[in-house]
Amino acid sequence: MTTPPHGTAAGDDLQFDDPGALAAVVADAPRPLLIGLDIDGVLAPIVAHADDSELLDGVAAAVGRLANRPDVTVAAVSGRSLASIRSFGLPDGLELVGGHGMERSDRPTRPLDDEEAARLTELRRLADDAAAAAGDGAWVEQKSASVVLHVRQADRERGSRAIATLDEQCAAIEGAEQKHGSEVLELFARSASKGAAMATLGTEAGAATSVFVGDDVTDEEAFAALADFDIAIKVGSAATIAGHRLRDPAAVLAWLRALGDAL
């Protein structure tokens, strides 16, 4: 996907789309539609601790309305685990994709092989050491094939230093991958990306147009995997290659409702 006219770096004179006008753009796109939605920062406001996150009021109903259409596939595509995604109470009819594509609600997850399991053990050890270095407020989230260091509640300088050190350590481990987020660093024992997940979902749905809505650094992988005729929507003011922007989860909710009306 090439950098579109709206693609901007942080600090530029940003232009946010009107949710209703953007809904009209999506409604006019060729169907079937695939709509991929990140959760944190998109359907749920960012909070200090990930375990405290909740969907914005009205989101579940708006998403469920879209998912009930025969020419629309809606997928929650998140870095969260499937268990964590399910805790949000999203409506039936959505495809649930967790772990940046490693987990799917409609199929079993492939177990780690011996090499991946040993790699994950080492990554977990490094993440625990990094959390200790970051100090109070830092914590480690365990997933089936990855581990996440969270420092949003830690001292900013110590947290940044811990993430930088952990990033270097992970890069030295053959076969490991890392993804930066908003004051988090996730280490992977197995390769995964939201871009690959969206490509697979699009093929399975026979989508004529794919739409992805995301707010974080890892969502740029999904934007980059879209074709030039697809629709990438960035939430917030961070740098992006996406061609459209919505201001915050409240604007996403307005867009979801307007899209339901437009369709």
N, C-alpha and C positions, 0 to 999 in steps of 0.2 A: 504494500500500500504506500503510495507516495504521500509526502506531506501536503495536506490540503490547505486551502486559503485560511481557514480558521486555526490551523495548527500554530501554536504560539509558545514562546518560552515564558516562564514565570517572570513577572515584573513588566511584561509588555502591556500595552493598552488592550485589556481583555474585552471581548464582546460575548455576552451570554445570550443564548437563543431564548426567544419567547417559547414557553412550553407548548402553547397551542399551535403556534406556527410550525414548530418542530414535529409535533404530532401529525400535522397535515403532510409534511414531507414524507414521513414514514408510511402514512396511510396511502399515499400516492405511489409508493414503490411497488414493483412487481411482487406478486405472491406466488407461492407460500412464503411467509415470513418466519425467520428464526430470530427471537429476541433473547439475547443473553444478558443477564443482570448480575453484577457483583452485589454483595450484600452490605458489608461495612462501608459507610460513606456514600452509599447509593440508596439502598432500601432502609437502612438503619443509620442514624447519626453516629459519628465517631464518639466513643466514650473513653474514659481513662483506662478501664480494664475491659478486655474483650468479653469476659464472661457476663458483664452487665449490659451488653448491647441488646436492643429490642427494635423490632420493626416500627417505623413511623406509623402512627394511627392512620388507618385507611389503606395502607399499602397492600395488605393481604387481599382485600376485596378487589382492589384495582387490578392486581396481577392475576387473580383468579378469573376475573371477567375476560381478560385477554386470552388466558390459557384455554378457556372454554370454546374459543372459535376454532372451526375445523381447518382454517387456512393459516393458523398461527401456532408455532411451537414456542413456548416460553421455558427458559432454562435459568436456574440459579447457578452461576459459575463462580465458585469462590475458592479461596485458599483454605478456608475452614474445612475441618473434617466433616464427613457426612453426618455423624452424630451431632455435631455442633449446628450444622445447617438445619437439621430436623427440629432442633430445639426452638427455632424461631416461629414455628407454627405456620409455615407457608401452606397455601391451599393445595389440595390434590390437583393433579393434572400437570404439575411442573416437572420438568426434568431436573434432577438434583445432581450437580457435579462438584465434588469436593477435592481437596488436596491439589488444586491447580490442574485438575483433570485426571488424577490418579484413581479417584473413586467415583463410581456411578451408582445411582440408586436402583438402576434396572439390571445390574449385573454384579457378580462377585469381584472383589479386588484380587488381582494376582498376588500370591504370597511372595515375600522377599526370598531371593535365593541366598545361599550361604555368604557370598561376597557382599551382597547388599546389606544383609543383617549385620555383618561385622563392621561395615562402613557406618551404618546407623548407630551402632554402639559407640564408636569413636566420636561421631558427631554429637551425640548426646553428652558425652564426657566433656567435650570442648564447650558446649553450650552451658553446661552447669558451671564450669570454671568461669566463663564470661559473665554469667549472672552474678556470681560471687564478686567478681571484679567491679561490676557496675554498682553493686551495693543495694541498699534498701529500695524497694519498689520494682526492681528487676525480677523477672520470672521467666520460667521456661515452660513452653507448651509442647507436649509430646503428641506426635501423630504416628500413623502406621508406617510411613516411609520417610518421615522428615521430623525435624525438631525446630522450634521457633524461640528465639530470644526476644523478649519484649522489654523495652526500657522506657516506655512513655511515662511511667511513674517514678523513674529513677532520677538521680542528679543528672542534668543534661550533659555536662562535660564528661563525667565518668561513663555514662551510657554510650555516648558517641565513641569514646575511646575503646570501650568493650566491643562494640559492634565492628569497629575498624580492625581490631586485633583478631576477632573471630572470623571476619571476612578473609583475612590473609591466611589464617590457619586452614580454613575450608578449601581455599584455592590450591593448597598444597596436597590435598588428598585426592588421589586419582579416582575418577568416576563420580566424585561428589559435585553438587551444584549448589549455588546459593542465589536467593532472591531478596532484594532489599524492598522494604515497605516503609510505611510511616512509623518511624522509630521502632522498627522490628527488622530482624534478619532471620530468614528461614533457610535451613540447610537440608539438602535433599540427598538421600541415598540412591534415588532413582530419578531419572530425568522426567520432567513434567512441565507443561505450560498451558495457560488458558488459551493461547493461540491454537495449539494442536487440538485442544478440547472443542473449541468453536468450529474448527474445520471438520472434525468428525461429526459433530452435531448437525452441521449444515448439510453434509452429505446424507446422513441418515434421514433428515427431514425433507430432503429434496428441495431445500430452500432456494428460491429465486433471489431473495434479498436477506442478508444477515445484518442484524443490528446488535451492537454491543455497547453497554453502558457501564463505565467503571471510573474509579477515582484515583487509584493508586499506581505506583510504578509498575507493578506486575501486570496491570491491565493494559499497559502499552504493548505487551506481547500479543494480546488479543486484537488490539487495533491494527497492529502490523500485519496480522494474518488475514485481515479482511481484504476483499477485492475492491478495486476503485469505485465500483458501483454500490458497494455496501455502505452502511452508515455507522460511524464511530462517534460516540458521545462521551465526552469527558465531564465529570462532575467536579466542580471546584476550580481553583485558579492555578494549579501546578502545570508545569510544562507538559506538552502533549503533541502527538501527531494527529490527534482526532480532529475531524472537520467541524464538530459541533460541541457546544458547551452548555451545561446546565449548572446553575449556581450552587445548589445544595440538595439534600434529600427531599426537602419540601418542594423544590422545583421538579424533581423526578416524579414525585407523587402527582403533581399537577399535569405533567406530561403523560403519565400512565392513564390518568382519568380522561384527558383530552383524546388520547389515542383510542381508548375504548369507545368514546363517542364517535370519533371520525371513522372508525371501522364499521 
